[in-house]
Amino acid sequence: MRVLVRNLREDEEGVASTVGTLMALLVFLSFLSMIVNQYVPVWMKDSEEAHMTGALGQFGGLKGAIDLQILSSQLAKSDYVPITTSSGVTLGAEGVPIFATPTVGTLSSDADAGPFTVQFDYLIHTPSGADLRTRVREQSNGSIVLDVPNRYNPPQKIVYENGAVIRSQSDGQIIRAQPTFQVTRVNNSLRIGFDIVSLYGSGSASGSSTEVVNSRLFASDLQTYDLFPNNAVIWINHTSPYGLAWFRFFNNTMAGLSVAGTYSSSPLDQSFTARIGALVVYRVTVSFLPALFQYITRVEIHNNPAIMPLASFRLQHAQVQIGIGEAPENALK
């Protein structure tokens, strides 16, 4: 029996098309990998940086709107009619379509956060000719926080607190828009002006869209005190996670008095004490509370009639209702 053996003929056309397809896929995947690993992080980092810079400016606009309401109430006095101002805040950064999701931020208002207290004694003249020592104590609360857990940049917070706009992240915090606090030296005496702002209302919104923050000033009280006991001390106390920013702000502002002093620090505390001779003119301290993850900032300004007396203290307390998104700004909470 004869066995026929058929010779198989080689055909390279199929191999060539397969190799070509694989090479095309390899080039496409390499290009896609380069975009995901190289370009997308750069795009998102730039997008997050631009968003945080823009949000800082939007918080500056919010501060300006509240400041203008306070100024209007001073000018109008008893004829002031409360108005509502609206400020837009972009919560997060938009992502790169297909390749990266948006960076989501959270905007919230807390009426109990960041309390400020101001306390001091002053004298009231009585008909009998004796001076009555009276204690003043004012307190403000409330903060608005934009919390953005950035993925390509350090997570950051933009905060409105007591008339200041603060930028905070893990490696530092700083006041970018200053509140009303002024200490001037006139004829070797001290003139002080300070505004405290209470925020009412609570609400929050999350996402990457733009939300509206409504603000309405409904009360404002301005008092000026110009007669103090010899041993009077003006105390300003503040508790919040942003104490380092406030410590730096108060210290830099008071440095304009050009009074020499001593700085001291420990792992959790910082302090600067300004003296003329043995007498304390002012002291600024900050202490960290690890259990609460907050700072206590204290400012004390002494009345020293012999060397630098307190001439006047202008204190204004403004009360503002806040509404975020659909939350009403005319309902106290």
C-alpha positions in Angstrom: 0.0 0.0 0.0 1.3 3.3 -1.0 1.0 6.2 1.5 0.7 9.6 0.1 2.3 12.4 2.1 1.2 15.9 1.3 3.7 18.6 1.9 2.3 21.5 3.9 3.0 24.8 2.2 4.1 27.6 4.4 1.9 30.8 4.4 3.4 33.9 6.1 0.5 36.2 5.3 -1.5 35.3 8.4 1.6 35.7 10.7 2.3 39.1 9.3 -1.2 40.4 10.0 -1.2 39.0 13.5 2.1 40.5 14.4 1.0 43.8 12.9 -2.2 43.8 15.0 -0.2 43.0 18.2 2.3 45.8 17.4 -0.5 48.3 16.9 -2.1 47.3 20.2 1.2 47.6 21.9 1.8 51.1 20.5 -1.8 52.1 21.5 -1.4 50.7 25.1 2.0 52.4 25.5 0.5 55.7 24.4 -2.4 55.2 26.7 -0.1 54.3 29.6 2.0 57.4 29.0 -1.2 59.6 29.1 -2.5 58.0 32.3 0.8 57.9 34.2 2.5 61.1 32.9 0.0 63.6 31.5 -3.1 63.0 33.6 -1.4 63.6 37.0 0.1 66.9 35.6 -3.3 68.0 34.3 -5.0 67.1 37.5 -2.4 68.7 39.6 -2.7 72.0 37.7 -6.5 71.7 37.8 -6.4 71.2 41.6 -4.0 74.1 42.1 -6.2 76.4 39.9 -9.3 75.3 41.8 -7.8 76.1 45.3 -6.5 79.5 44.0 -9.9 80.3 42.6 -11.7 79.1 45.8 -9.4 81.4 47.9 -10.5 84.3 45.7 -14.2 83.3 46.1 -13.8 83.2 49.9 -12.3 86.7 49.6 -15.4 87.8 47.9 -17.5 86.2 50.7 -15.5 88.2 53.3 -15.9 91.3 51.2 -19.6 90.9 51.0 -19.9 90.5 54.8 -17.6 93.4 55.4 -19.6 95.7 53.2 -22.8 94.7 55.1 -21.1 95.7 58.4 -19.9 99.0 56.9 -23.4 99.7 55.6 -24.9 99.1 59.0 -22.5 101.6 60.5 -23.4 104.3 58.0 -27.1 103.6 58.1 -27.3 103.2 61.9 -31.0 102.9 62.9 -32.2 103.0 59.3 -30.3 99.9 58.2 -32.3 97.3 56.3 -30.8 93.9 56.3 -29.9 92.6 52.8 -28.8 89.2 51.5 -25.6 88.9 49.5 -24.8 85.8 47.5 -21.3 84.5 46.8 -20.4 81.5 44.6 -17.9 78.9 45.8 -16.6 76.1 43.5 -16.4 72.9 45.6 -14.0 70.7 43.6 -11.9 70.4 40.6 -13.2 68.9 37.4 -11.5 65.6 36.2 -10.1 64.6 32.9 -12.8 62.9 30.9 -12.4 59.1 30.7 -9.0 59.2 32.4 -9.6 60.8 35.9 -12.6 61.5 38.1 -13.3 65.0 39.6 -11.8 66.0 42.9 -14.8 66.3 45.3 -14.8 69.0 48.0 -17.2 69.7 50.9 -18.4 73.2 51.9 -19.9 73.4 55.4 -21.0 76.0 58.0 -20.7 75.3 61.7 -22.2 77.9 64.0 -20.4 76.5 67.1 -16.8 76.3 65.7 -13.9 78.7 66.4 -15.2 80.6 69.4 -13.6 84.0 70.1 -14.0 85.7 73.5 -13.0 89.2 74.4 -12.9 90.2 78.1 -11.8 93.3 80.0 -12.7 95.8 82.8 -13.5 99.4 82.3 -14.7 102.3 84.5 -18.1 104.1 84.5 -18.4 107.5 86.1 -21.2 107.7 88.6 -23.1 110.7 89.9 -21.4 110.4 93.3 -18.0 110.9 91.6 -16.8 107.4 92.2 -15.8 105.2 89.3 -17.7 101.9 88.9 -15.5 99.0 87.7 -17.5 97.0 85.1 -16.6 93.8 83.2 -17.3 93.4 79.5 -17.4 90.0 77.9 -18.2 89.4 74.2 -18.1 86.1 72.3 -18.5 85.1 68.7 -18.7 81.7 67.1 -18.9 80.2 63.6 -16.8 79.2 60.6 -17.3 78.3 57.0 -14.9 75.6 55.7 -14.2 74.3 52.2 -12.5 71.0 52.7 -10.8 69.6 49.5 -9.0 66.2 49.9 -6.8 66.7 46.9 -5.3 63.6 45.3 -2.4 65.2 43.4 -1.7 68.0 45.8 -1.7 68.2 49.6 -5.3 68.2 50.9 -6.3 71.8 51.8 -8.9 73.8 53.6 -10.1 77.3 52.9 -11.8 78.8 56.0 -13.7 82.0 56.8 -13.5 82.6 60.5 -14.1 85.8 62.4 -13.6 88.0 59.4 -10.4 86.3 58.2 -9.8 83.9 55.3 -7.4 81.2 56.2 -5.6 78.7 53.9 -4.6 75.5 55.8 -2.8 72.3 54.8 -0.7 69.7 56.6 2.6 71.6 56.3 1.3 75.0 57.4 -1.5 77.6 57.7 -1.8 81.3 57.0 -4.3 84.1 57.1 -4.6 85.3 53.5 -7.4 88.0 54.0 -7.0 89.8 57.3 -9.7 90.5 59.8 -10.3 93.9 61.4 -7.7 94.2 64.2 -5.7 97.3 64.6 -3.3 98.4 67.3 -1.8 101.9 67.0 0.6 103.9 69.2 -0.5 107.5 69.4 1.3 109.9 71.8 2.8 106.8 73.5 -0.7 105.4 74.2 -2.5 102.5 72.7 -5.6 102.7 70.5 -7.1 99.3 69.6 -9.9 98.3 67.2 -11.2 94.8 66.9 -14.3 93.3 65.1 -15.8 89.9 66.0 -18.2 88.1 63.7 -20.7 85.5 64.8 -22.1 83.2 62.1 -25.5 81.5 62.5 -26.9 78.7 60.5 -25.6 75.3 59.5 -25.5 73.4 56.2 -23.2 71.6 53.9 -22.8 70.6 50.2 -20.4 68.2 48.5 -19.3 67.7 44.9 -17.3 69.6 42.2 -20.0 72.1 41.2 -20.4 75.7 42.3 -22.6 76.4 45.3 -24.0 79.7 46.6 -23.3 81.0 50.1 -25.9 83.5 51.2 -25.1 85.9 54.0 -27.3 88.4 55.9 -26.1 90.7 58.6 -29.0 91.0 61.1 -27.4 92.8 64.0 -24.3 94.9 64.7 -23.1 96.6 67.9 -20.3 99.1 68.1 -18.9 100.3 71.4 -15.8 102.4 72.2 -14.3 102.2 75.7 -11.8 104.9 76.8 -11.5 104.6 80.6 -9.7 101.7 82.1 -8.5 100.7 85.6 -4.7 100.9 86.2 -4.3 97.1 86.2 -6.8 96.4 83.3 -5.9 93.7 80.8 -7.7 93.1 77.5 -8.0 89.4 76.9 -8.7 87.9 73.5 -9.0 84.1 73.5 -9.6 81.8 70.5 -10.0 78.0 70.1 -9.8 76.4 66.6 -7.6 74.2 64.5 -6.1 77.3 62.9 -4.4 78.8 65.9 -0.9 78.9 64.3 -2.3 81.3 61.6 -3.9 83.5 64.3 -0.8 83.5 66.4 1.3 84.7 63.5 -1.3 87.3 62.5 -1.7 88.8 66.0 2.1 88.7 66.6 2.9 90.5 63.3 0.2 93.1 63.9 1.4 93.9 67.4 5.0 94.1 66.2 4.0 97.4 64.7 4.2 98.9 68.2 8.0 98.5 68.0 8.3 97.1 71.6 11.1 94.6 72.2 10.3 91.3 73.7 11.2 87.6 74.1 10.1 84.6 72.1 9.9 81.2 73.6 8.7 77.8 72.3 8.2 74.2 73.3 7.0 71.2 71.2 3.4 72.3 71.7 3.5 76.0 72.7 4.7 79.3 71.4 4.8 82.6 73.1 6.0 86.2 72.6 6.1 88.7 75.4 6.8 92.4 74.8 8.1 94.4 77.7 9.2 97.9 78.5 11.5 97.4 81.5 9.8 95.0 83.8 6.3 95.8 82.7 4.4 93.7 80.2 2.9 95.6 77.3 1.4 92.6 75.5 1.7 88.9 75.2 0.7 86.5 72.5 0.6 82.7 73.1 -0.6 79.6 71.3 -1.0 76.1 72.8 -1.8 72.8 71.1 -4.4 70.4 72.5 -3.6 67.0 71.1 -6.8 65.4 72.4 -9.0 67.9 70.5 -6.5 68.6 67.7 -7.1 72.3 68.2 -5.1 75.3 69.3 -5.8 77.9 72.0 -4.6 81.3 71.0 -4.4 84.1 73.7 -3.7 87.8 73.4 -3.3 90.0 76.5 -2.8 93.7 76.2 -1.9 95.5 79.5 -2.8 99.0 80.6 0.4 100.6 81.9 -0.5 104.3 82.7 3.1 105.1 83.6 4.6 104.1 80.3 1.9 103.2 77.7 -1.7 103.5 78.8 -4.8 102.2 77.0 -6.4 105.2 75.3 -9.4 103.5 73.7 -10.7 100.1 72.6 -13.2 100.1 69.8 -15.1 96.7 69.8 -17.7 95.8 67.2 -19.8 92.6 67.3 -21.5 91.6 64.0 -24.0 88.8 63.7 -24.5 87.2 60.3 -26.9 84.5 59.2 -25.4 82.0 56.7 -27.2 79.7 54.2 -25.3 77.2 52.0 -27.0 76.0 48.8 -30.7 75.5 49.3 -30.4 76.2 53.1 -32.2 79.4 54.0 -30.2 82.3 55.4 -33.1 83.7 57.3 -33.8 80.8 59.7 -31.7 80.9 62.9 -30.2 77.6 63.9 
